[in-house]
Amino acid sequence: MPKANELIALSLPIIGFAAFILALAFSIAPAQADKPSQETEAYCLSCHSNPDLSMTLPSGEVLSLFVSPEVLQTSVHNPAGIEC
């Protein structure tokens, strides 16, 4: 039967490794979306602010690709950092 000192000596590397893994897990920041860049919005809106922008789907349906800059500013996506 191993002595208490031997058990402690054997468990120290395991405890140290577990502490390292926990420290690493808590040091990693959760992923967050950054605030939308004005450049990205301006780039997207350079086309999508055109009310005539559309595409025709294979079914023949015409889909508008217009995005109103005013609506985009008040969209739930804007404060959440979701870009175009």
QUIPE-V415166 format. One record per pair of residues at least 12 apart in sequence whose C-alpha atoms are under 7 Angstrom apart, sorted by the first residue. I is the first residue (numbers start at 1). GAP is how many residues later the second one is. D is the distance in whole Angstrom. If there is no record, write none. Layout:
<<I,GAP,D> <I,GAP,D>>
//
This chain:
<<33,48,5> <33,49,7> <34,47,5> <35,46,4> <36,42,7> <36,45,5> <36,46,6> <36,47,5> <41,43,7> <44,40,7> <48,17,6> <48,18,5> <48,19,5> <49,17,6> <49,18,5> <49,19,6> <49,20,7> <50,16,6> <51,15,5> <53,12,5> <53,13,6>>
//
